[in-house]
Amino acid sequence: MKALTRLTSGLMVFIGLAIVVRTIEAGGGPAALGILVGILFVAAGAGRLYVSRSRERDAEEEER
């Protein structure tokens, strides 16, 4: 389950970056919808990675 969470989180970050790049490539400005959606995807994926890693650390500390 941990590996699947990391995989989907990484995919969210990658998709978000792809959306941002595609929007910039198409001439979108800083307030374009694609930029905002892409940034939200990156933030959500990075947040999920952060939370999953902190939970793993907490679980390791409880085992000790």
CHARMM internal coordinates of N, CA and C (Angstrom, degrees):
IC EDIT
DIST 1 N 1 CA 1.4518
DIST 1 CA 1 C 1.5288
ANGL 1 N 1 CA 1 C 111.11
DIST 1 C 2 N 1.3116
ANGL 1 CA 1 C 2 N 116.91
DIHE 1 N 1 CA 1 C 2 N -37.87
DIST 2 N 2 CA 1.4606
ANGL 1 C 2 N 2 CA 120.02
DIHE 1 CA 1 C 2 N 2 CA 179.80
DIST 2 CA 2 C 1.5285
ANGL 2 N 2 CA 2 C 111.17
DIHE 1 C 2 N 2 CA 2 C -63.37
DIST 2 C 3 N 1.3260
ANGL 2 CA 2 C 3 N 114.83
DIHE 2 N 2 CA 2 C 3 N -40.33
DIST 3 N 3 CA 1.4607
ANGL 2 C 3 N 3 CA 118.73
DIHE 2 CA 2 C 3 N 3 CA -179.37
DIST 3 CA 3 C 1.5264
ANGL 3 N 3 CA 3 C 111.12
DIHE 2 C 3 N 3 CA 3 C -66.29
DIST 3 C 4 N 1.3162
ANGL 3 CA 3 C 4 N 116.78
DIHE 3 N 3 CA 3 C 4 N -37.26
DIST 4 N 4 CA 1.4587
ANGL 3 C 4 N 4 CA 120.56
DIHE 3 CA 3 C 4 N 4 CA 178.79
DIST 4 CA 4 C 1.5361
ANGL 4 N 4 CA 4 C 111.03
DIHE 3 C 4 N 4 CA 4 C -66.91
DIST 4 C 5 N 1.3226
ANGL 4 CA 4 C 5 N 116.30
DIHE 4 N 4 CA 4 C 5 N -38.47
DIST 5 N 5 CA 1.4647
ANGL 4 C 5 N 5 CA 120.12
DIHE 4 CA 4 C 5 N 5 CA 177.38
DIST 5 CA 5 C 1.5200
ANGL 5 N 5 CA 5 C 110.39
DIHE 4 C 5 N 5 CA 5 C -63.68
DIST 5 C 6 N 1.3241
ANGL 5 CA 5 C 6 N 116.25
DIHE 5 N 5 CA 5 C 6 N -44.01
DIST 6 N 6 CA 1.4710
ANGL 5 C 6 N 6 CA 119.42
DIHE 5 CA 5 C 6 N 6 CA 178.22
DIST 6 CA 6 C 1.5243
ANGL 6 N 6 CA 6 C 111.42
DIHE 5 C 6 N 6 CA 6 C -63.26
DIST 6 C 7 N 1.3354
ANGL 6 CA 6 C 7 N 116.10
DIHE 6 N 6 CA 6 C 7 N -40.64
DIST 7 N 7 CA 1.4622
ANGL 6 C 7 N 7 CA 120.24
DIHE 6 CA 6 C 7 N 7 CA -179.51
DIST 7 CA 7 C 1.5306
ANGL 7 N 7 CA 7 C 110.96
DIHE 6 C 7 N 7 CA 7 C -63.16
DIST 7 C 8 N 1.3219
ANGL 7 CA 7 C 8 N 117.15
DIHE 7 N 7 CA 7 C 8 N -49.37
DIST 8 N 8 CA 1.4692
ANGL 7 C 8 N 8 CA 119.25
DIHE 7 CA 7 C 8 N 8 CA -178.58
DIST 8 CA 8 C 1.5200
ANGL 8 N 8 CA 8 C 111.39
DIHE 7 C 8 N 8 CA 8 C -66.74
DIST 8 C 9 N 1.3283
ANGL 8 CA 8 C 9 N 117.34
DIHE 8 N 8 CA 8 C 9 N -35.19
DIST 9 N 9 CA 1.4632
ANGL 8 C 9 N 9 CA 120.16
DIHE 8 CA 8 C 9 N 9 CA 177.54
DIST 9 CA 9 C 1.5240
ANGL 9 N 9 CA 9 C 110.65
DIHE 8 C 9 N 9 CA 9 C -65.83
DIST 9 C 10 N 1.3076
ANGL 9 CA 9 C 10 N 115.98
DIHE 9 N 9 CA 9 C 10 N -43.27
DIST 10 N 10 CA 1.4642
ANGL 9 C 10 N 10 CA 120.09
DIHE 9 CA 9 C 10 N 10 CA 177.29
DIST 10 CA 10 C 1.5190
ANGL 10 N 10 CA 10 C 111.92
DIHE 9 C 10 N 10 CA 10 C -63.18
DIST 10 C 11 N 1.3226
ANGL 10 CA 10 C 11 N 116.09
DIHE 10 N 10 CA 10 C 11 N -38.39
DIST 11 N 11 CA 1.4636
ANGL 10 C 11 N 11 CA 119.76
DIHE 10 CA 10 C 11 N 11 CA 177.19
DIST 11 CA 11 C 1.5238
ANGL 11 N 11 CA 11 C 111.36
DIHE 10 C 11 N 11 CA 11 C -65.69
DIST 11 C 12 N 1.3255
ANGL 11 CA 11 C 12 N 116.72
DIHE 11 N 11 CA 11 C 12 N -37.88
DIST 12 N 12 CA 1.4683
ANGL 11 C 12 N 12 CA 119.74
DIHE 11 CA 11 C 12 N 12 CA 177.92
DIST 12 CA 12 C 1.5258
ANGL 12 N 12 CA 12 C 110.72
DIHE 11 C 12 N 12 CA 12 C -62.65
DIST 12 C 13 N 1.3321
ANGL 12 CA 12 C 13 N 116.55
DIHE 12 N 12 CA 12 C 13 N -42.21
DIST 13 N 13 CA 1.4694
ANGL 12 C 13 N 13 CA 120.50
DIHE 12 CA 12 C 13 N 13 CA 178.01
DIST 13 CA 13 C 1.5276
ANGL 13 N 13 CA 13 C 109.59
DIHE 12 C 13 N 13 CA 13 C -63.14
DIST 13 C 14 N 1.3243
ANGL 13 CA 13 C 14 N 116.88
DIHE 13 N 13 CA 13 C 14 N -46.29
DIST 14 N 14 CA 1.4612
ANGL 13 C 14 N 14 CA 121.17
DIHE 13 CA 13 C 14 N 14 CA -179.33
DIST 14 CA 14 C 1.5244
ANGL 14 N 14 CA 14 C 111.64
DIHE 13 C 14 N 14 CA 14 C -62.34
DIST 14 C 15 N 1.3237
ANGL 14 CA 14 C 15 N 117.27
DIHE 14 N 14 CA 14 C 15 N -44.94
DIST 15 N 15 CA 1.4699
ANGL 14 C 15 N 15 CA 120.89
DIHE 14 CA 14 C 15 N 15 CA 179.34
DIST 15 CA 15 C 1.5203
ANGL 15 N 15 CA 15 C 110.51
DIHE 14 C 15 N 15 CA 15 C -63.90
DIST 15 C 16 N 1.3241
ANGL 15 CA 15 C 16 N 116.87
DIHE 15 N 15 CA 15 C 16 N -40.52
DIST 16 N 16 CA 1.4608
ANGL 15 C 16 N 16 CA 120.57
DIHE 15 CA 15 C 16 N 16 CA 177.87
DIST 16 CA 16 C 1.5180
ANGL 16 N 16 CA 16 C 111.86
DIHE 15 C 16 N 16 CA 16 C -60.96
DIST 16 C 17 N 1.3205
ANGL 16 CA 16 C 17 N 116.32
DIHE 16 N 16 CA 16 C 17 N -44.79
DIST 17 N 17 CA 1.4680
ANGL 16 C 17 N 17 CA 119.72
DIHE 16 CA 16 C 17 N 17 CA 177.89
DIST 17 CA 17 C 1.5289
ANGL 17 N 17 CA 17 C 110.92
DIHE 16 C 17 N 17 CA 17 C -64.10
DIST 17 C 18 N 1.3214
ANGL 17 CA 17 C 18 N 116.98
DIHE 17 N 17 CA 17 C 18 N -38.87
DIST 18 N 18 CA 1.4645
ANGL 17 C 18 N 18 CA 120.37
DIHE 17 CA 17 C 18 N 18 CA 178.61
DIST 18 CA 18 C 1.5274
ANGL 18 N 18 CA 18 C 110.83
DIHE 17 C 18 N 18 CA 18 C -64.51
DIST 18 C 19 N 1.3230
ANGL 18 CA 18 C 19 N 117.58
DIHE 18 N 18 CA 18 C 19 N -38.86
DIST 19 N 19 CA 1.4618
ANGL 18 C 19 N 19 CA 120.95
DIHE 18 CA 18 C 19 N 19 CA 178.25
DIST 19 CA 19 C 1.5234
ANGL 19 N 19 CA 19 C 110.14
DIHE 18 C 19 N 19 CA 19 C -64.21
DIST 19 C 20 N 1.3192
ANGL 19 CA 19 C 20 N 116.53
DIHE 19 N 19 CA 19 C 20 N -43.78
DIST 20 N 20 CA 1.4657
ANGL 19 C 20 N 20 CA 120.31
DIHE 19 CA 19 C 20 N 20 CA 179.63
DIST 20 CA 20 C 1.5220
ANGL 20 N 20 CA 20 C 110.47
DIHE 19 C 20 N 20 CA 20 C -62.58
DIST 20 C 21 N 1.3250
ANGL 20 CA 20 C 21 N 116.98
DIHE 20 N 20 CA 20 C 21 N -47.38
DIST 21 N 21 CA 1.4701
ANGL 20 C 21 N 21 CA 120.96
DIHE 20 CA 20 C 21 N 21 CA -179.17
DIST 21 CA 21 C 1.5235
ANGL 21 N 21 CA 21 C 110.26
DIHE 20 C 21 N 21 CA 21 C -61.81
DIST 21 C 22 N 1.3172
ANGL 21 CA 21 C 22 N 117.10
DIHE 21 N 21 CA 21 C 22 N -43.96
DIST 22 N 22 CA 1.4664
ANGL 21 C 22 N 22 CA 120.58
DIHE 21 CA 21 C 22 N 22 CA -179.52
DIST 22 CA 22 C 1.5230
ANGL 22 N 22 CA 22 C 111.65
DIHE 21 C 22 N 22 CA 22 C -63.89
DIST 22 C 23 N 1.3203
ANGL 22 CA 22 C 23 N 116.60
DIHE 22 N 22 CA 22 C 23 N -38.50
DIST 23 N 23 CA 1.4533
ANGL 22 C 23 N 23 CA 120.35
DIHE 22 CA 22 C 23 N 23 CA 179.89
DIST 23 CA 23 C 1.5290
ANGL 23 N 23 CA 23 C 110.80
DIHE 22 C 23 N 23 CA 23 C -67.41
DIST 23 C 24 N 1.3222
ANGL 23 CA 23 C 24 N 116.34
DIHE 23 N 23 CA 23 C 24 N -43.41
DIST 24 N 24 CA 1.4710
ANGL 23 C 24 N 24 CA 119.97
DIHE 23 CA 23 C 24 N 24 CA 178.15
DIST 24 CA 24 C 1.5243
ANGL 24 N 24 CA 24 C 109.95
DIHE 23 C 24 N 24 CA 24 C -64.07
DIST 24 C 25 N 1.3293
ANGL 24 CA 24 C 25 N 116.30
DIHE 24 N 24 CA 24 C 25 N -40.97
DIST 25 N 25 CA 1.4588
ANGL 24 C 25 N 25 CA 121.55
DIHE 24 CA 24 C 25 N 25 CA 179.21
DIST 25 CA 25 C 1.5304
ANGL 25 N 25 CA 25 C 111.58
DIHE 24 C 25 N 25 CA 25 C -60.78
DIST 25 C 26 N 1.3264
ANGL 25 CA 25 C 26 N 116.17
DIHE 25 N 25 CA 25 C 26 N -34.56
DIST 26 N 26 CA 1.4632
ANGL 25 C 26 N 26 CA 120.94
DIHE 25 CA 25 C 26 N 26 CA -179.02
DIST 26 CA 26 C 1.5219
ANGL 26 N 26 CA 26 C 112.36
DIHE 25 C 26 N 26 CA 26 C -83.48
DIST 26 C 27 N 1.3212
ANGL 26 CA 26 C 27 N 116.87
DIHE 26 N 26 CA 26 C 27 N -0.02
DIST 27 N 27 CA 1.4567
ANGL 26 C 27 N 27 CA 120.14
DIHE 26 CA 26 C 27 N 27 CA 176.80
DIST 27 CA 27 C 1.5229
ANGL 27 N 27 CA 27 C 114.49
DIHE 26 C 27 N 27 CA 27 C 95.28
DIST 27 C 28 N 1.3138
ANGL 27 CA 27 C 28 N 117.42
DIHE 27 N 27 CA 27 C 28 N 16.16
DIST 28 N 28 CA 1.4598
ANGL 27 C 28 N 28 CA 120.47
DIHE 27 CA 27 C 28 N 28 CA 179.77
DIST 28 CA 28 C 1.5144
ANGL 28 N 28 CA 28 C 111.62
DIHE 27 C 28 N 28 CA 28 C -72.68
DIST 28 C 29 N 1.3061
ANGL 28 CA 28 C 29 N 115.66
DIHE 28 N 28 CA 28 C 29 N 143.85
DIST 29 N 29 CA 1.4543
ANGL 28 C 29 N 29 CA 121.29
DIHE 28 CA 28 C 29 N 29 CA 178.97
DIST 29 CA 29 C 1.5182
ANGL 29 N 29 CA 29 C 111.61
DIHE 28 C 29 N 29 CA 29 C -87.89
DIST 29 C 30 N 1.3334
ANGL 29 CA 29 C 30 N 116.75
DIHE 29 N 29 CA 29 C 30 N -175.74
DIST 30 N 30 CA 1.4645
ANGL 29 C 30 N 30 CA 120.74
DIHE 29 CA 29 C 30 N 30 CA -176.65
DIST 30 CA 30 C 1.5318
ANGL 30 N 30 CA 30 C 113.92
DIHE 29 C 30 N 30 CA 30 C -64.07
DIST 30 C 31 N 1.3182
ANGL 30 CA 30 C 31 N 118.56
DIHE 30 N 30 CA 30 C 31 N -23.31
DIST 31 N 31 CA 1.4628
ANGL 30 C 31 N 31 CA 121.19
DIHE 30 CA 30 C 31 N 31 CA -179.05
DIST 31 CA 31 C 1.5307
ANGL 31 N 31 CA 31 C 111.88
DIHE 30 C 31 N 31 CA 31 C -103.21
DIST 31 C 32 N 1.3180
ANGL 31 CA 31 C 32 N 117.34
DIHE 31 N 31 CA 31 C 32 N 14.71
DIST 32 N 32 CA 1.4612
ANGL 31 C 32 N 32 CA 120.61
DIHE 31 CA 31 C 32 N 32 CA 179.91
DIST 32 CA 32 C 1.5279
ANGL 32 N 32 CA 32 C 110.15
DIHE 31 C 32 N 32 CA 32 C -68.16
DIST 32 C 33 N 1.2980
ANGL 32 CA 32 C 33 N 116.34
DIHE 32 N 32 CA 32 C 33 N 149.31
DIST 33 N 33 CA 1.4528
ANGL 32 C 33 N 33 CA 121.71
DIHE 32 CA 32 C 33 N 33 CA -177.97
DIST 33 CA 33 C 1.5294
ANGL 33 N 33 CA 33 C 111.39
DIHE 32 C 33 N 33 CA 33 C -59.88
DIST 33 C 34 N 1.3112
ANGL 33 CA 33 C 34 N 116.95
DIHE 33 N 33 CA 33 C 34 N -39.07
DIST 34 N 34 CA 1.4690
ANGL 33 C 34 N 34 CA 120.44
DIHE 33 CA 33 C 34 N 34 CA 179.97
DIST 34 CA 34 C 1.5154
ANGL 34 N 34 CA 34 C 112.29
DIHE 33 C 34 N 34 CA 34 C -62.98
DIST 34 C 35 N 1.3200
ANGL 34 CA 34 C 35 N 117.34
DIHE 34 N 34 CA 34 C 35 N -37.44
DIST 35 N 35 CA 1.4661
ANGL 34 C 35 N 35 CA 121.23
DIHE 34 CA 34 C 35 N 35 CA 178.20
DIST 35 CA 35 C 1.5319
ANGL 35 N 35 CA 35 C 109.31
DIHE 34 C 35 N 35 CA 35 C -65.11
DIST 35 C 36 N 1.3190
ANGL 35 CA 35 C 36 N 115.89
DIHE 35 N 35 CA 35 C 36 N -46.88
DIST 36 N 36 CA 1.4636
ANGL 35 C 36 N 36 CA 119.85
DIHE 35 CA 35 C 36 N 36 CA -178.49
DIST 36 CA 36 C 1.5238
ANGL 36 N 36 CA 36 C 111.86
DIHE 35 C 36 N 36 CA 36 C -64.12
DIST 36 C 37 N 1.3227
ANGL 36 CA 36 C 37 N 116.80
DIHE 36 N 36 CA 36 C 37 N -45.16
DIST 37 N 37 CA 1.4663
ANGL 36 C 37 N 37 CA 120.25
DIHE 36 CA 36 C 37 N 37 CA 178.92
DIST 37 CA 37 C 1.5240
ANGL 37 N 37 CA 37 C 110.49
DIHE 36 C 37 N 37 CA 37 C -64.42
DIST 37 C 38 N 1.3149
ANGL 37 CA 37 C 38 N 117.44
DIHE 37 N 37 CA 37 C 38 N -42.10
DIST 38 N 38 CA 1.4650
ANGL 37 C 38 N 38 CA 121.14
DIHE 37 CA 37 C 38 N 38 CA 178.90
DIST 38 CA 38 C 1.5170
ANGL 38 N 38 CA 38 C 112.11
DIHE 37 C 38 N 38 CA 38 C -61.55
DIST 38 C 39 N 1.3253
ANGL 38 CA 38 C 39 N 116.55
DIHE 38 N 38 CA 38 C 39 N -43.03
DIST 39 N 39 CA 1.4620
ANGL 38 C 39 N 39 CA 120.32
DIHE 38 CA 38 C 39 N 39 CA 178.91
DIST 39 CA 39 C 1.5283
ANGL 39 N 39 CA 39 C 110.27
DIHE 38 C 39 N 39 CA 39 C -64.62
DIST 39 C 40 N 1.3238
ANGL 39 CA 39 C 40 N 116.93
DIHE 39 N 39 CA 39 C 40 N -38.65
DIST 40 N 40 CA 1.4614
ANGL 39 C 40 N 40 CA 119.71
DIHE 39 CA 39 C 40 N 40 CA 177.93
DIST 40 CA 40 C 1.5305
ANGL 40 N 40 CA 40 C 111.56
DIHE 39 C 40 N 40 CA 40 C -65.46
DIST 40 C 41 N 1.3268
ANGL 40 CA 40 C 41 N 117.53
DIHE 40 N 40 CA 40 C 41 N -38.71
DIST 41 N 41 CA 1.4571
ANGL 40 C 41 N 41 CA 120.87
DIHE 40 CA 40 C 41 N 41 CA 176.60
DIST 41 CA 41 C 1.5305
ANGL 41 N 41 CA 41 C 110.43
DIHE 40 C 41 N 41 CA 41 C -62.66
DIST 41 C 42 N 1.3203
ANGL 41 CA 41 C 42 N 116.46
DIHE 41 N 41 CA 41 C 42 N -45.74
DIST 42 N 42 CA 1.4653
ANGL 41 C 42 N 42 CA 120.43
DIHE 41 CA 41 C 42 N 42 CA 179.73
DIST 42 CA 42 C 1.5264
ANGL 42 N 42 CA 42 C 110.16
DIHE 41 C 42 N 42 CA 42 C -62.09
DIST 42 C 43 N 1.3245
ANGL 42 CA 42 C 43 N 117.01
DIHE 42 N 42 CA 42 C 43 N -44.34
DIST 43 N 43 CA 1.4657
ANGL 42 C 43 N 43 CA 120.47
DIHE 42 CA 42 C 43 N 43 CA -179.69
DIST 43 CA 43 C 1.5301
ANGL 43 N 43 CA 43 C 111.35
DIHE 42 C 43 N 43 CA 43 C -63.86
DIST 43 C 44 N 1.3207
ANGL 43 CA 43 C 44 N 117.18
DIHE 43 N 43 CA 43 C 44 N -41.80
DIST 44 N 44 CA 1.4626
ANGL 43 C 44 N 44 CA 120.47
DIHE 43 CA 43 C 44 N 44 CA 179.73
DIST 44 CA 44 C 1.5299
ANGL 44 N 44 CA 44 C 111.35
DIHE 43 C 44 N 44 CA 44 C -65.00
DIST 44 C 45 N 1.3150
ANGL 44 CA 44 C 45 N 116.50
DIHE 44 N 44 CA 44 C 45 N -44.18
DIST 45 N 45 CA 1.4671
ANGL 44 C 45 N 45 CA 119.87
DIHE 44 CA 44 C 45 N 45 CA 178.86
DIST 45 CA 45 C 1.5171
ANGL 45 N 45 CA 45 C 112.38
DIHE 44 C 45 N 45 CA 45 C -65.31
DIST 45 C 46 N 1.3218
ANGL 45 CA 45 C 46 N 116.63
DIHE 45 N 45 CA 45 C 46 N -43.59
DIST 46 N 46 CA 1.4649
ANGL 45 C 46 N 46 CA 120.20
DIHE 45 CA 45 C 46 N 46 CA 178.78
DIST 46 CA 46 C 1.5266
ANGL 46 N 46 CA 46 C 110.56
DIHE 45 C 46 N 46 CA 46 C -65.86
DIST 46 C 47 N 1.3158
ANGL 46 CA 46 C 47 N 117.16
DIHE 46 N 46 CA 46 C 47 N -38.04
DIST 47 N 47 CA 1.4558
ANGL 46 C 47 N 47 CA 120.54
DIHE 46 CA 46 C 47 N 47 CA 178.16
DIST 47 CA 47 C 1.5190
ANGL 47 N 47 CA 47 C 111.92
DIHE 46 C 47 N 47 CA 47 C -64.01
DIST 47 C 48 N 1.3141
ANGL 47 CA 47 C 48 N 116.08
DIHE 47 N 47 CA 47 C 48 N -41.91
DIST 48 N 48 CA 1.4689
ANGL 47 C 48 N 48 CA 119.82
DIHE 47 CA 47 C 48 N 48 CA 177.91
DIST 48 CA 48 C 1.5242
ANGL 48 N 48 CA 48 C 110.91
DIHE 47 C 48 N 48 CA 48 C -63.69
DIST 48 C 49 N 1.3309
ANGL 48 CA 48 C 49 N 117.29
DIHE 48 N 48 CA 48 C 49 N -40.92
DIST 49 N 49 CA 1.4632
ANGL 48 C 49 N 49 CA 119.96
DIHE 48 CA 48 C 49 N 49 CA 177.42
DIST 49 CA 49 C 1.5251
ANGL 49 N 49 CA 49 C 110.95
DIHE 48 C 49 N 49 CA 49 C -62.89
DIST 49 C 50 N 1.3230
ANGL 49 CA 49 C 50 N 116.87
DIHE 49 N 49 CA 49 C 50 N -43.13
DIST 50 N 50 CA 1.4623
ANGL 49 C 50 N 50 CA 121.60
DIHE 49 CA 49 C 50 N 50 CA -179.82
DIST 50 CA 50 C 1.5273
ANGL 50 N 50 CA 50 C 110.86
DIHE 49 C 50 N 50 CA 50 C -61.62
DIST 50 C 51 N 1.3202
ANGL 50 CA 50 C 51 N 116.76
DIHE 50 N 50 CA 50 C 51 N -47.26
DIST 51 N 51 CA 1.4685
ANGL 50 C 51 N 51 CA 120.81
DIHE 50 CA 50 C 51 N 51 CA -178.56
DIST 51 CA 51 C 1.5228
ANGL 51 N 51 CA 51 C 110.99
DIHE 50 C 51 N 51 CA 51 C -65.70
DIST 51 C 52 N 1.3142
ANGL 51 CA 51 C 52 N 118.04
DIHE 51 N 51 CA 51 C 52 N -40.96
DIST 52 N 52 CA 1.4657
ANGL 51 C 52 N 52 CA 119.66
DIHE 51 CA 51 C 52 N 52 CA -179.33
DIST 52 CA 52 C 1.5265
ANGL 52 N 52 CA 52 C 110.90
DIHE 51 C 52 N 52 CA 52 C -65.92
DIST 52 C 53 N 1.3191
ANGL 52 CA 52 C 53 N 117.50
DIHE 52 N 52 CA 52 C 53 N -37.53
DIST 53 N 53 CA 1.4694
ANGL 52 C 53 N 53 CA 119.83
DIHE 52 CA 52 C 53 N 53 CA 178.73
DIST 53 CA 53 C 1.5211
ANGL 53 N 53 CA 53 C 111.42
DIHE 52 C 53 N 53 CA 53 C -71.01
DIST 53 C 54 N 1.3246
ANGL 53 CA 53 C 54 N 117.46
DIHE 53 N 53 CA 53 C 54 N -37.63
DIST 54 N 54 CA 1.4627
ANGL 53 C 54 N 54 CA 118.60
DIHE 53 CA 53 C 54 N 54 CA 179.10
DIST 54 CA 54 C 1.5286
ANGL 54 N 54 CA 54 C 110.70
DIHE 53 C 54 N 54 CA 54 C -68.93
DIST 54 C 55 N 1.3198
ANGL 54 CA 54 C 55 N 117.85
DIHE 54 N 54 CA 54 C 55 N -34.35
DIST 55 N 55 CA 1.4648
ANGL 54 C 55 N 55 CA 120.81
DIHE 54 CA 54 C 55 N 55 CA 176.46
DIST 55 CA 55 C 1.5248
ANGL 55 N 55 CA 55 C 110.83
DIHE 54 C 55 N 55 CA 55 C -66.49
DIST 55 C 56 N 1.3358
ANGL 55 CA 55 C 56 N 116.99
DIHE 55 N 55 CA 55 C 56 N -37.39
DIST 56 N 56 CA 1.4592
ANGL 55 C 56 N 56 CA 120.23
DIHE 55 CA 55 C 56 N 56 CA 177.76
DIST 56 CA 56 C 1.5196
ANGL 56 N 56 CA 56 C 110.36
DIHE 55 C 56 N 56 CA 56 C -64.17
DIST 56 C 57 N 1.3406
ANGL 56 CA 56 C 57 N 117.14
DIHE 56 N 56 CA 56 C 57 N -42.51
DIST 57 N 57 CA 1.4644
ANGL 56 C 57 N 57 CA 120.53
DIHE 56 CA 56 C 57 N 57 CA 178.34
DIST 57 CA 57 C 1.5228
ANGL 57 N 57 CA 57 C 110.87
DIHE 56 C 57 N 57 CA 57 C -62.82
DIST 57 C 58 N 1.3311
ANGL 57 CA 57 C 58 N 116.70
DIHE 57 N 57 CA 57 C 58 N -41.81
DIST 58 N 58 CA 1.4610
ANGL 57 C 58 N 58 CA 120.19
DIHE 57 CA 57 C 58 N 58 CA 179.17
DIST 58 CA 58 C 1.5260
ANGL 58 N 58 CA 58 C 110.88
DIHE 57 C 58 N 58 CA 58 C -63.48
DIST 58 C 59 N 1.3147
ANGL 58 CA 58 C 59 N 117.16
DIHE 58 N 58 CA 58 C 59 N -40.19
DIST 59 N 59 CA 1.4616
ANGL 58 C 59 N 59 CA 120.80
DIHE 58 CA 58 C 59 N 59 CA 179.31
DIST 59 CA 59 C 1.5255
ANGL 59 N 59 CA 59 C 111.09
DIHE 58 C 59 N 59 CA 59 C -65.89
DIST 59 C 60 N 1.3304
ANGL 59 CA 59 C 60 N 117.23
DIHE 59 N 59 CA 59 C 60 N -37.81
DIST 60 N 60 CA 1.4640
ANGL 59 C 60 N 60 CA 120.76
DIHE 59 CA 59 C 60 N 60 CA 178.04
DIST 60 CA 60 C 1.5201
ANGL 60 N 60 CA 60 C 110.90
DIHE 59 C 60 N 60 CA 60 C -66.60
DIST 60 C 61 N 1.3162
ANGL 60 CA 60 C 61 N 117.42
DIHE 60 N 60 CA 60 C 61 N -39.27
DIST 61 N 61 CA 1.4641
ANGL 60 C 61 N 61 CA 121.10
DIHE 60 CA 60 C 61 N 61 CA 179.75
DIST 61 CA 61 C 1.5267
ANGL 61 N 61 CA 61 C 110.88
DIHE 60 C 61 N 61 CA 61 C -67.63
DIST 61 C 62 N 1.3289
ANGL 61 CA 61 C 62 N 118.07
DIHE 61 N 61 CA 61 C 62 N -34.65
DIST 62 N 62 CA 1.4550
ANGL 61 C 62 N 62 CA 120.92
DIHE 61 CA 61 C 62 N 62 CA 179.24
DIST 62 CA 62 C 1.5247
ANGL 62 N 62 CA 62 C 111.51
DIHE 61 C 62 N 62 CA 62 C -69.46
DIST 62 C 63 N 1.3289
ANGL 62 CA 62 C 63 N 117.40
DIHE 62 N 62 CA 62 C 63 N -30.41
DIST 63 N 63 CA 1.4440
ANGL 62 C 63 N 63 CA 121.13
DIHE 62 CA 62 C 63 N 63 CA 179.68
DIST 63 CA 63 C 1.5181
ANGL 63 N 63 CA 63 C 111.65
DIHE 62 C 63 N 63 CA 63 C -69.44
DIST 63 C 64 N 1.3109
ANGL 63 CA 63 C 64 N 117.69
DIHE 63 N 63 CA 63 C 64 N -25.76
DIST 64 N 64 CA 1.4733
ANGL 63 C 64 N 64 CA 120.46
DIHE 63 CA 63 C 64 N 64 CA -176.79
DIST 64 CA 64 C 1.4709
ANGL 64 N 64 CA 64 C 111.74
DIHE 63 C 64 N 64 CA 64 C -76.46
END
COOR INIT
IC SEED 1 N 1 CA 1 C
IC BUILD
